[in-house]
Amino acid sequence: MTVEVLNETDFDVAIEKISNLAAFTIAKMKLHPQTDLSIIFVDRDSIAELNKRWMGEEGPTDVLSFPMDELRPGDNSENAADSLLGDIVICPQVALEQASLANKPVIAEIDLLLVHGLLHLLGFDHADEIEHKEMFDLQQKILDEWGAIS
């Protein structure tokens, strides 16, 4: 498994911790151990540009997910070996603002955004009430289990 973490910002990103959480989540979702993932931290202007280009939305957002090989949970067959899960783009400046509003550490918000983005790569969504509950319950379960071991 390769988890590539790139930080294109001045924000101090805990790259090893982010990589470990991504690997933990990939394992929890029972993906093939040779699945690859890219995580990129960008500034407000860069994520606003991506948000406009790919989502048709104005302004910066916290996280964007760009799936590649359309993997799904449990996809750990040899056919899934060397698959590229996709790219997760996170804006730490927006994460910091959200963490401040929620009165929690920014790393907790970044962890949440990472897991949230990864679940989107696996086809989870929150467009309706049932999908929302399923995705957010799973997201919280993964974060709780991660918190118990990290």
FENFENDA-V986938 format. One line per field, one symbol per residue. ss: DSSP state (H for helix, E for strand, - for the rest). phi: phi as a letter, one per 30 degrees, with the letter a starting at -180 (. if undefined). psi: psi as a letter, one per 30 degrees, with the letter a starting at -180 (. if undefined). A space follows every 10 residues. Layout:
ss = ???
phi = ???
psi = ???
//
This chain:
ss = -EEEEEE--- ----HHHHHH HHHHHHHH-- -----EEEEE E--HHHHHHH HHHHH----- --EEEEE--- -------HHH ---EEEEEEE -HHHHHHHHH HH---HHHHH HHHHHHHHHH H-------HH HHHHHHHHHH HHHHHHHHH-
phi = .cccccccbd ddcdeddddd dddddddddh cedcdcbcbb cbdedddddd dddccicdid bdbbbbdcch dbeidcdddc dhdcdkcccb cdddeddddd ddhbdddddd eddddedddd dcjdbbdbdd dedddddded ddddddddcc
psi = kkjkkkjglf kjkieeeeee eeeeeeeegh lkfgkkkkkk klleeeeeee eeeffgkkll lekkkjkdgh llkgiglfff kgljeakkkk jfeeeeeeee efhlkeeeee eeeeeeeeee fgfklhelee eeeeeeeeee eeeeeeeff.
//
